[in-house]
Amino acid sequence: MQRRDLLKFISVAPLVGGAVGNKLSASPAKAGAYGAAGRDLFKEFGIRTFINGRGTITAMSGSLMHDEVLDAIKGTSRKFCMLDEAQDKIGAKIAELCHAESAVVTSGAFSALTLGLAGVLTGTDEEKVRQLPHLEGTGMKSEVICQRAHDITYNHAFLNTGCKIVMVDTVEELRNAINEKTALLFFLNINADRGQIGHEEWIKLGREYNVPTLIDMAADVPPVENLWRFNDMGFDLVCVSGGKAMRGPQSAGLLMGRKRFIDGARLSMPPRGFNIGRGMKVNKEEIFGMYVALEKFINEDHDKVWKDWEDRTAMVADEVKKVAGVTTEVTVPKLGNVTPNLHISWDEQRVALTGQELAERLRNGNPSIEIVPARGSKVWLTVWMMLPGEEKVVAKRIREELTKATVA
Ligand SMILES: *Cc1c(COP(=O)(O)O)cnc(C)c1O
């Protein structure tokens, strides 16, 4: 639910207004302006909107773009420019900000994986670009090496180039797996603590055999330093999502790294056709929007943002703990989606409700709220993607449902 929707909702829902009204009622003009300025297309189509307590989930439309990003999109939508010129100039600036030789805005991290590998396979040979994804008899390499612990669904992105993925567990297996067909050594940051081979050793092995290394760190900002850490470390290619924590366009991402590979990847991208990437189009508005999101994210006071998340998380915890038998715990994932997660559990003898039931009641309530049900009498949520004030609505609703289910 957008802030403006929340405001609108408050104006017709005194019940919830009581929880968040004080802070937000200072700008009633905004609520009115929304009604006058445009159509409520969600309402027109009967599409459910909700307060997002789950984080950046693609199926839930990811993240909400910052106003600055929306302004950039709208502002750049009034004029034409050459797509390549936008990618050249904005890519150069992104590369500079992230300590890479070169960069390009892709349609998400997934396409960055496909296009990055395409760039490695073809280089700037246009004949090879046209041949993908048929590698046999072309002289192109055809294998990507991946640690078994780093094998997740998104790795399908590599198969789109015609390559196959070879799984290894140990350094010895990797050494045995490398051959003249090996195109790439792939590393998945979110599972960095699971594989036997770490970042630095992965890069070292790549250099030893002269095979490029690529890291998928799609969901690994914050911390913001990760935007340049893996370029500094020596990965040849780095792939990031633009529509997760950075809150750029949901269909944008970054491919950064060695210029020769990015130059190659660009040949598999629009505006050129006759390639595997013509369908992975990024328009100029998204390129500018991605840049503004990145710039904003880099310049943000991340300590302040973190403190804000902690405060809002504590607010929800304090409110729900007012129900007898309820306990809370805050955890922070070590890798990926690094934000405070609030776990709420309760004594089943005192509150007759499962986590699944609570999640359903919140989803079916007004406003609709999405949190994560856990097994038994437990749920978890994050205030990460909630707009200011929404956490109060969430706290109040959870307390309400837990109180209702309290056994007398
Ligand atoms: C989200 C994610 C992707 C896909 O990113 P998009 O920007 O949605 O294309 C790839 N890899 C990992 C590890 C992810 O978390």
The ligand as an SDF file (V2000), in Angstrom:
LIG
                    3D

 15 15  0  0  0  0  0  0  0  0999 V2000
   16.4220  -11.6490   -6.7690 C   0  0  0  0  0  0  0  0  0  0  0  0
   17.5650  -12.4700   -7.1900 C   0  0  0  0  0  0  0  0  0  0  0  0
   17.8850  -12.6490   -8.5410 C   0  0  0  0  0  0  0  0  0  0  0  0
   17.0260  -12.0660   -9.6420 C   0  0  0  0  0  0  0  0  0  0  0  0
   17.0720  -10.6740   -9.6020 O   0  0  0  0  0  0  0  0  0  0  0  0
   16.1230   -9.7920  -10.5190 P   0  0  0  0  0  0  0  0  0  0  0  0
   16.6630   -8.4200  -10.3440 O   0  0  0  0  0  0  0  0  0  0  0  0
   14.7390   -9.9650   -9.9910 O   0  0  0  0  0  0  0  0  0  0  0  0
   16.2490  -10.2930  -11.9150 O   0  0  0  0  0  0  0  0  0  0  0  0
   19.0020  -13.3790   -8.8730 C   0  0  0  0  0  0  0  0  0  0  0  0
   19.7750  -13.9360   -7.9240 N   0  0  0  0  0  0  0  0  0  0  0  0
   19.5020  -13.8110   -6.6010 C   0  0  0  0  0  0  0  0  0  0  0  0
   20.4010  -14.4450   -5.6040 C   0  0  0  0  0  0  0  0  0  0  0  0
   18.3840  -13.0800   -6.1920 C   0  0  0  0  0  0  0  0  0  0  0  0
   18.1130  -12.9470   -4.8830 O   0  0  0  0  0  0  0  0  0  0  0  0
  1  2  1  0
  2  3  1  0
  2 14  2  0
  3  4  1  0
  3 10  2  0
  4  5  1  0
  5  6  1  0
  6  7  2  0
  6  8  1  0
  6  9  1  0
 10 11  1  0
 11 12  2  0
 12 13  1  0
 12 14  1  0
 14 15  1  0
M  END
$$$$
